Amino acid sequence: MTNSLIESRNRFATAYPETRMVLNGRDWGLRDVGQGPALILIPGTLGRGDVFWNQIVALSDRLRIVAVSYPSSGGVAEWAEDIALMMDKLGIAKASVLGSSLGGYLAQYFAATSPDRTTRLIAANTLHSVVGLDQRMPYALDLQNAPIEDLRAGFGAGLGAWAEAHPDQVELVELLLQEAGGRILESELRARLSALKTGPELPAMPLPATDIVTIQADDDPLIPPEMRAAVRARLSPSVAYRFLDGGHFPYVARPADYTALLEQVMGLKVSGPDWGTGEERVL
């Protein structure tokens, strides 16, 4: 059987191949597409930069989008330094930075340590602290030495349960299983997991609330309600966007709504659904 999401993502990946950039000795993947105000997209654990393919296609006629894929070494603090260096090499003085999940934690750290390089922070489906994470699977494992099959099987079990509960998202689950199953290289997957397990606590956020937005989903299985509340309490965003559904990957599960959200955040003409106004916007 075919999978329309994988086919669409693969067409994008062929049309916009990932390039490589070595930053402080670490080998990053990136796609630099479009012209206009800069928007950096940082994926979570289960995604390369092209996991945002729908948004890149829809917005690159109005924005310069840099979507990154993690290297196989380093951690949150080192990666934040790498992103600043990447911006230097690409001639980007300031950028809006969107990170999802692990990427949201990295985006928060980057914005806190490089506020002069951050136009706005978009913290999506992410966490506020890594305290206690080492007690949860798969982070409780020895991430550098545990059999990679065990790490991948853990993702498979969680995604399988999500597919059973949400049969309309089977294609999304298949796409994510492909990522976990080898499209994300073993060394890169271990580095992503270790980055959160050993991550630093987040510094105080110097950006004003007007330059911060959050994105969350009510049915996110990985970010529970108390963690979502803690993220919002910590960041005090000017706008908090809430998907009533969409899980942990609303940019794939609800791409048109996610694109319309970003159009609104970036001050562009909105071509999709209306998220409305106010400090909390729900769709």
N, C-alpha and C positions, 0 to 999 in steps of 0.2 A: 504494500500500500504506500501511496505517496503521502508526504507531509508538506502541506502548503507553507507552513512557517519555515521549515528547513530549506525548502526550495527557494523561498523569497530571500532568506538570509544568505544562501549560497550565491544567488544571482548578484546580490549587493557585494558580497566579498570578492566576487570575480571582477565586478566593475570597478571596485575601489579596493585594490589589494593593500594589505597591511604592509607598512614599511617598518624598518628597524632603526632605533636610535640608542646608542650607548650613552648612558648618563651616570657619571660617577662610577663607571665600571660595571653597571647593570644594563642588561639588554632589554629594552622596552619595545613593544609593538605600538604603532600609532597610525591613525588615519587623520589626515589634515585636509578637510574638505570645505569648500565654499569661501565666501568673502563676507565681511561685515564685522560687527562686534563679536569678540571671541567667547566661545562657550566650550569648556573642557568637560568631557563626559568620562566618568570613572565607574567601571562596572563593579559588581559584587564578586563573590567567590566563584559563582557559576556563570561566567560570561567573559568573553573577550570584548574588545571595544565594539565589535560589530553587533553585539546584542542590542545596541541602540539603533539598528539599521533603519527602522521606520522613522524615527525622529531625524536622523541625519538626512535621509532623502527628502523629508518634508520641509526642513528648515535651512538646508545649506544654500538655498538661493538668497537667503537674507542674513545668515550668520556664518562666521568662520567656526567650524566645529572641529575640535581635536578630540578624538576618542582613543583612549589608551588601553593597552593590555599589559598586565603586570609582568615584571621580570621574574626570574627564578631564585632571586636572593634579595636580601634586605627586608625591611619592615616599615611600619608606618612612618616613623621619624625620617628614615633614610629616603623613603619614597616621596615624602613632602619636599625634601631638598631636591630630589630628581625632577619633580614637576616644575619647580622654580627654574632649574637649569634648562629644562626643555623649553619653557617659555622664552628664556633668553635666546636659545638657539633658533627658535621660530620667529623671533622678533615680536613677541607678544608682551606688551608692558603690563596689561591687566586683563583679567578674564573673569567671567562668571564661571563658577565651578559647581557642577552637579555630580554628586557621588551617591550611589545606591548601595545599601547594606555595608559591606566592608569598605566600598568606595565612599560611602557617606561618612564613615569614621575618618578615613583619610582626608576627605574634603574638609571636615571640621578641623582637623589638626592643621592642614595647610592654611586655612583661613585664619586660624588663631596665631600661627607663627609667621605668616606672610600676608598680613591684612592690606599692605600697600600694593599687593599684586592681585587682590581679590575684589572684583566689582560687586559680586553678590555670591552668597553661599546658598546652594539649594541642597538641603540635607534630606535624602529620600530613603524611606524604608530602612532606617538605620538605628543604631544604638548610641547610648550616651556614655557608656562605661564598659570596660572589659572585665571588671571585678566579678569573680565567680565563674567566668566563662570556661576556665580550665577544669571545672567540675562537670561540664556538659559534654555530651558526645557530639562530634568526634574529637573535640578539643581535649578531652581527658586522655586520649591516647598519646603515645609517643609519636608525634607527628612526623619526625624525621626518620623513624625506623619501623613504624608499623607497616605491614604489607599494604601496598597501594590498593590492592583488591578490597581490603577491609574499609579503607577510607571511601572508596567509590561505592561500595555496597551500602554504606550508611546513607549516602545521598540517594541511592536507589530506593531504599526502604521508605524514606520520607517523601520522596517524589511519587512513589507508587501509591502511598496513602492519599496524597493530594489528588491524584488522578481518579482514584475510586470515588472520592467525595465530590469531585468536580469533573465529570465526564466531558464537559464542554472544553476543557483545557488539556485534553490528552495530547494534542499536538505540541503544546508548550512543554509539557513534561518530557515528551520524546526529544525535543530540542535540547532541554537542559541535561537529560541523560547522555546525550551525545557529547555535550561539553564535558561532563564529569567523567565520561568513559574514555576520554583520550584526546579530544580536540583541545582541551587544556592539558598541556604536558604534565607528566608526573611531578617534575621539579617545581613547576609553576603552581600546581595545586597545593603541594606541601607548603610552599612559601606563603600562599594566600591564607591558609589555615593558621600557620604559625604567626603571621603578622597580627592577627587578632588575639590569639592566645597570649602572645608576649607583648601586646601593644601597650604603649604608654597611656597614662591617663590624659585626658584632654585638657590643654591649658584653658584659662579663662578666654572667653570670646570677646575680642576688642571691636568687632564690627558692630555698627548700630543696627537696631532692629529693622530699620528700613532696608537694609542690605541682606536680610536673612529671610528665607522661606523654608518651610518643611513640606514634605510630601509623605503621606501615610495611607495605609489601607486598613479598613476595619477588620478585614478577614485575613490579615497577614499572619501566617502560621509561625513565622520565625521571630517576629517582633511583637510580643504580647502587649496588651493594653497598658500595663503599668510602665513598660519601657517606652512606649510611644508618648505617654504623658511626661515621663522624665526627660525625653528629648526636647519636647516643647517647653517644659519648665526651664531647662538649661539654656536654650537658645532664645526664648522669647521672640519668635519670628513675627514679622509684620503681617504675614499671611501664612496660615496653616491650611494646606490643601488636604482633603480627605476623600479617598475613593471609598465608596460604600462596599465595593468588591473589586477584586483585582489581584488579591494575594500579595506575594512578595515581589512579583515582577509585573506591575501594572503597565510598564512601558511596552511590554509584549502582549499582555492580556487585553489591554485597552489602549491601543496605540493612538487612535484619533483623539481620545480624551486627553492622553498624556501630551500629545503634540499641542493641542489647544491650550493646555495649562502652560507649557513652555512659551508659547506665543504670548500669552498674557504676561508672564513673568518678565520676558525679555522686551516687552514694550512693542511687539509686532502686531500687525493686523491679524486678528483671530479668525481662522478659517474653519474652525470646528465648533464643538459644543461650547455653550456659554457657562463659564464657571461662576459668573456673578461677581459680587463685590463683598467687602467685609473682611474681618480678621480671620474667619474660618469659612472656607469655600468647599462645598460638598457636592459630589456628583456620583 
